Amino acid sequence: MPASTSVKLNTGAEMPTVGLGTWKSAPGAVELAVEYALKNGYKSIDTAAAYKNETEVGLGIKNSGVARDSFFLTTKLDNPDHLVAEEALEQSLKNLGTDYLDLWLMHWPAPMTAGSVAPIKDIDWLDTWRSMVKIHKADPKKVRAIGVSNFSVKFLQRLLDADIFVPAVNQIELHPSCPQQDVVDFCVEKGIVLTAYSPLGSDNSPLLKNEIVNRLATKYNVQPANILVSLQANRPGVTVLPKSVTNSRIANNSIIVDLTQDEVAELQSIDKTHHFRACHPNWTGFGSLGFPDCLDADKE
């Protein structure tokens, strides 16, 4: 099946399939990574208030000299900002040095105290979503699309049942050891685009040494990382965020190969014998957040 180069959002906008992720990309390095990526063909940059690097991402954008309307920019509402969404948005725009976002996501359905130290369970994330919708509708040129991140089917169903507004995107962890097919199927059915974070699995991921991944890398004469990024690009309705601050890896990660349906299925089957998550939701203090493989967290 041919890999996509972009995916159409329910707003009608086109979102590039491959973007540069910046989670754990530190100030001092991330601005150079963003600058290099934009100068070398990347059309999508993803950051978040929680990453504490929006200002540096903005500097990289500025230093690239690339026109703002030539790439897609995403950031996220932080967990401690659920009651001050509008103020948080303005701060993100200021940090990034832009007057609009292509996509603004609720980072987690998990309102938390300052510094994301502890959960605040008397704030309903659904009210936060209402605030984000109001902001988007008030100025759709400033916030061109809104979405969510780290939402399970259970939480998505609650959101849709409230009949407020359908998110354009749900950004979740996706890789062969965490394929989350239930979430993918649900989102595709509802017209919600998926964005895959941690497509390699994690830092120093065991997936890079997996026999299936390496066999396919040899077949297509690419690196194992390319197979893992390509897997997501070959899934309908899915975009993907490889991340690196090393120029050679940033360049290499953008190389996408077309996989066969059998190869996609073989890669997805890795989960049957080796399942893991790089980012378990229990750190939020809200347990499993409805993810079936995380239900043990609800007993803690």
ABEGO torsion letter per residue (X at the ends): XBBBABBBBAAGBBBBABBBBABGBBBGAAAAAAAAAAAAGBABBBBBAAAGAAAAAAAAAAAAGBBAAABBBBBBBBAAAAAAAAAAAAAAAAAAGBABBABBBBABBBBBBBGGABBBAABBAAAAAAAAAAAAAABAAABABBBBBGBBAAAAAAAAAAGABBBABBBBBBBAABAGAAAAAAAAAAGBBBBBBGAAGEBGBAAAABAAAAAAAAAAGBBAAAAAAAAAAABBGBBBBBBBABAAAAAAAABBBBBBAAAAAAAAAAAAABBBBABBAAAAGAEAGGBAAAAAAAAX
